[in-house]
Amino acid sequence: MELRAHWQIIKSHLWIIVAGAILGMLAGFFVAYLPAEKQEASLAFFITSKNQNVEAPHDAYDESKSAELLGDTLMSLTITPEIVEDIYQRAGIATPQNSTVLIKMFRARRYAPQNIVIKFSGTNETTLRKLGDSLKTTLTGKMSGLPEAKSFNVSAGELTIVPIERKISAAILIGLFFGLGTGVFIAHFLNYRSLWQM
């Protein structure tokens, strides 16, 4: 079909395309705005050596690698279903039944060999604080009981909670393009149907 023919179809069904664009933008706005405002909590864990007399370079390197491996262990605990269940139970919060959801509740990221930050989100600040306290108690307790952690201290910083920014403009823009595309499709469909009926 020539470009001119496409343009004629669009012009004859312009109101459908405009309506689709408006509905798409409204849908994008409500998808982004209606859910309860989420908040993201962050809790930093620090792995520090108990040995303050490391002088030789190879000793310092070995200690750094040991701390890094210990950090890997800490990160793995956040995706272990049994540990996550224990964190929820200590916090007095109902545990998600879906195991896939369970292991994605906490997102651990290494910012330095001896600095791990764990993030998690929710809609209730009280719940986040309970989870944060339980996370701190559970992980530091598990780590202190490991034989490889006898030369290190594993401690947690203060819990920080910040609101998650709503991406309303991006959702409206996506809705606009989706609505325009749907409107153009319907316009062509109606044109072809009228040709079939002739």
Secondary structure, 3 states (H helix, E strand, C coil): CCHHHHHHHHHHCHHHHHHHHHHHHHHHHHHHHCCCCCEEEEEEEEEEECCCCCCCHHHHHHHHHHHHHHHHHHHHHCCCHHHHHHHHHHHCCCCCCCHHHHCCCCEEEEEECCEEEEEEEECCHHHHHHHHHHHHHHHHHHHHCCHHHCCEEEEECCCEEEECCCCHHHHHHHHHHHHHHHHHHHHHHHHHHHHHHC
